[in-house]
Amino acid sequence: MIQKVALSRTVGETYRICIQSKTPVIITDVYSVFPNLKKWDLDYASRKIAEKETVVLRESTEEQSGGWTRTVMRTSEYFKRIKNGFNDGPLMYMAQQNIEDVHPELLPFIEFDQLLPKNIVRQRILWLGPGGTRAPLHMDPDDNFFIQLMGVKTFHLFSPDDTPYLYANSPRSNSPELSQVKAYDIDRAAYPKTIFANAIKVDIKPGEILFLPAYWWHEVVNGPENSISINLWCHTKLIGNLNGMKQLMPKKIKSALLSLLHFSPKIH
């Protein structure tokens, strides 16, 4: 069972509760503190995001692409396509866009001073995409405040303690932060050790924030509707994350050695 707390108007109070919990927390009553977040839908986003070229993910059938390839398009064209439901082509996803670098014009509209101190935030990331898309099971080395603005996202969560059972180091990515397991539909025959992992499933709705501590595994699935989210990656508090680091350390060493073996300097 995930703890739920109402967003406090006292600066830093909710952040303190989340960090001390060392486990995921759902933050509710967000609109009572940040009422302007109610405005976020595709029309509002299309007015606030400046016209520019940006990189989006495009659905692909090529096996080596992992289901997506990158393409560049105008933001106005992207909003036109997503509003039309991508009826005339493949799905596209404005995913993992660093707001400071790509959409700095959004910064005045996503101030969260009452949630957490500014000096804690490392990156502000925008996710804007169609229903039904999925981010594979992975972990991040930073604390994460995931703010849902439009649509519903389903999170499948696993503790760092479950790392030995999640088949990290996918052949496609050779990464200790990426699992081979599809958490929404686990193939127990292919991945028998997953029987020892304890999954937590939670839906995050507009006006809610999910606090996800560093090193917690998560797979994210968009609901049937279009979705807009912002996540705040924060500088990780070392205390409380040592277990996740311990579980991943052997794989990190292995990956580092493999990268050295495959390194070939460029000839100029």
C-alpha positions in Angstrom: 0.0 0.0 0.0 1.4 3.4 -1.0 1.2 6.3 1.4 -0.9 9.2 0.4 -0.3 12.8 1.6 -2.0 16.0 0.8 0.3 18.7 -0.6 1.2 21.1 2.1 1.2 24.9 1.6 4.2 25.0 3.9 7.3 25.3 1.8 9.3 22.0 1.8 7.0 20.2 4.2 5.8 17.6 1.6 9.3 17.2 0.3 10.5 16.4 3.9 7.8 13.8 4.3 8.6 12.1 1.0 12.3 11.9 1.6 11.9 10.5 5.1 9.5 7.8 3.8 12.2 6.3 1.5 9.3 4.7 -0.4 6.9 5.9 -3.1 4.3 8.5 -2.0 1.2 9.8 -3.8 0.8 13.5 -3.3 -2.9 14.7 -3.5 -4.7 18.0 -3.4 -2.2 19.5 -5.8 -4.8 21.8 -7.4 -5.5 23.5 -4.0 -1.9 24.7 -4.0 -1.3 25.0 -7.7 -4.7 25.9 -9.2 -3.2 26.9 -12.6 -2.3 23.3 -13.3 -6.0 22.6 -14.0 -5.5 24.6 -17.3 -3.2 22.0 -18.8 -4.7 20.2 -21.9 -3.5 20.0 -25.5 -4.9 23.4 -26.4 -3.2 25.1 -23.4 0.1 23.3 -24.1 0.1 24.2 -27.8 -0.3 27.9 -26.8 2.5 27.8 -24.2 5.0 25.8 -26.2 6.7 28.0 -28.7 6.8 27.2 -32.4 10.1 25.4 -33.1 11.7 22.3 -34.4 12.0 19.5 -31.8 12.9 15.9 -31.6 10.0 13.4 -31.1 9.8 9.6 -30.9 8.2 8.0 -33.9 6.7 4.5 -33.7 8.8 2.0 -35.7 8.5 -1.7 -36.7 12.3 -2.1 -36.9 13.4 -4.6 -34.3 16.7 -2.9 -33.5 14.9 0.5 -32.8 13.2 -0.9 -29.7 9.8 0.2 -31.3 10.7 3.9 -31.6 13.0 6.0 -33.8 13.8 9.7 -33.4 12.5 12.3 -35.9 12.5 16.1 -36.1 9.3 18.1 -36.6 7.7 21.4 -35.9 5.8 21.6 -32.7 2.7 22.9 -34.5 2.7 19.8 -36.7 3.1 17.5 -33.7 0.0 19.1 -32.0 -2.0 18.9 -35.2 -1.2 15.1 -35.4 -1.9 14.3 -31.8 -5.2 16.2 -31.8 -6.2 14.2 -34.9 -5.3 10.9 -33.1 -2.4 10.1 -35.6 -5.1 8.8 -38.0 -2.8 9.3 -40.9 0.4 7.8 -39.7 2.4 6.2 -36.8 2.2 7.3 -33.2 4.6 10.0 -32.1 5.7 11.0 -28.6 7.2 14.2 -27.3 9.1 12.3 -24.7 11.7 13.1 -22.1 12.2 16.7 -23.2 14.5 18.8 -21.0 12.4 21.9 -20.4 15.3 24.2 -19.6 17.0 23.3 -22.8 14.1 22.7 -25.2 11.1 24.6 -23.9 12.4 27.3 -21.5 9.3 29.3 -22.3 7.4 26.9 -20.0 9.4 27.6 -16.9 7.2 30.5 -15.6 4.2 28.1 -15.7 5.7 25.2 -13.8 7.1 26.7 -10.6 6.7 24.3 -7.7 8.4 26.3 -4.9 5.9 25.1 -2.3 6.7 21.5 -3.2 10.4 21.5 -2.9 13.5 23.8 -2.8 14.7 25.1 -6.2 18.3 24.0 -5.5 17.1 20.4 -5.2 15.8 20.2 -8.8 18.3 18.8 -11.3 16.1 18.7 -14.4 12.5 19.4 -15.4 11.3 17.0 -18.0 8.2 17.2 -20.3 6.3 14.1 -21.4 3.4 14.8 -23.9 2.0 11.9 -25.9 -0.8 9.7 -27.0 -2.7 7.0 -25.0 -1.4 3.4 -24.9 2.3 4.2 -25.0 4.7 2.6 -22.6 8.1 3.3 -21.0 9.9 0.0 -20.3 10.8 -1.2 -16.8 13.8 0.8 -15.6 15.3 2.7 -12.7 16.8 6.1 -12.3 19.6 7.2 -9.9 17.7 10.4 -8.9 14.7 11.1 -6.7 11.7 11.8 -8.9 8.5 13.9 -8.4 6.2 13.0 -11.3 3.4 15.5 -11.8 0.4 14.4 -13.9 -1.3 17.2 -15.7 -3.6 15.4 -18.2 -4.7 11.8 -18.7 -3.8 8.9 -16.4 -0.6 7.0 -16.1 -0.2 3.5 -14.6 3.0 2.8 -12.8 4.2 -0.7 -12.1 6.7 -0.3 -9.2 9.4 -2.6 -7.7 11.7 -1.9 -4.7 15.5 -1.9 -5.2 15.4 -5.1 -3.1 13.8 -6.8 -6.1 16.7 -5.9 -8.4 18.1 -9.5 -8.5 14.7 -10.8 -9.8 14.2 -8.2 -12.6 16.7 -9.4 -15.2 18.5 -6.1 -15.6 21.1 -5.6 -18.4 18.8 -6.0 -21.4 20.6 -7.5 -24.4 19.4 -4.5 -26.5 20.8 -1.8 -24.2 23.4 -3.7 -22.0 22.2 -1.4 -19.2 21.9 -2.2 -15.5 19.2 0.4 -15.3 16.9 -1.4 -17.8 15.0 -4.6 -17.3 14.0 -7.2 -19.9 10.7 -7.8 -18.0 7.4 -6.4 -19.2 5.8 -5.6 -15.8 2.3 -5.1 -17.1 2.3 -8.7 -18.5 5.1 -10.7 -16.9 6.2 -13.9 -18.8 6.9 -16.1 -15.8 8.2 -18.9 -18.0 10.8 -16.7 -19.6 11.6 -14.8 -16.3 11.0 -17.3 -13.4 12.8 -15.3 -10.8 10.2 -12.5 -11.1 8.0 -14.7 -8.8 10.1 -13.4 -5.9 9.5 -9.7 -6.9 6.7 -7.7 -5.3 5.0 -5.5 -7.8 3.0 -2.4 -6.8 0.5 -1.0 -9.3 -0.8 2.5 -9.0 -2.7 5.0 -11.2 -1.7 8.6 -11.1 -4.4 11.0 -12.2 -4.4 14.7 -13.1 -3.7 16.8 -10.0 -1.6 14.1 -8.4 2.1 13.7 -8.0 4.0 10.5 -7.5 7.2 10.7 -5.5 9.5 7.9 -6.6 12.8 7.5 -4.7 16.0 6.9 -6.6 16.7 3.3 -7.7 13.0 2.2 -7.5 12.1 0.3 -10.7 9.1 1.6 -12.6 7.3 0.8 -15.9 4.9 3.5 -17.0 1.9 3.0 -19.3 -0.3 5.8 -20.6 -4.0 5.3 -20.3 -6.3 5.4 -23.4 -6.3 9.2 -23.4 -3.6 11.7 -24.4 -1.3 12.5 -21.5 0.8 15.4 -20.3 3.3 15.0 -17.4 6.2 16.8 -15.9 8.8 15.1 -13.8 11.3 16.8 -11.6 14.6 14.9 -11.2 16.2 15.8 -7.9 19.6 15.5 -6.4 19.5 12.2 -4.6 19.8 11.9 -0.9 22.5 9.3 -0.3 20.9 8.0 2.9 18.1 5.6 2.1 19.4 4.7 -1.4 22.5 2.7 -0.4 20.6 -0.6 -0.9 19.7 0.3 -4.5 23.4 1.2 -5.1 24.5 -2.1 -3.5 22.2 -4.2 -5.7 23.3 -2.5 -8.9 27.1 -2.2 -8.2 28.2 -5.5 -9.7 26.2 -4.9 -12.9 27.6 -1.4 -13.2 31.2 -2.7 -12.9 30.4 -5.3 -15.5 29.0 -2.7 -17.9 32.0 -0.4 -17.4 34.3 -3.2 -18.3 32.3 -4.1 -21.3 32.3 -0.5 -22.5 36.1 -0.4 -22.2 36.4 -3.6 -24.2 34.2 -2.2 -27.0 35.9 1.2 -27.0 37.7 2.2 -30.2 39.2 5.7 -30.5 38.3 7.8 -33.5 41.0 8.4 -36.1 41.2 12.1 -37.0 
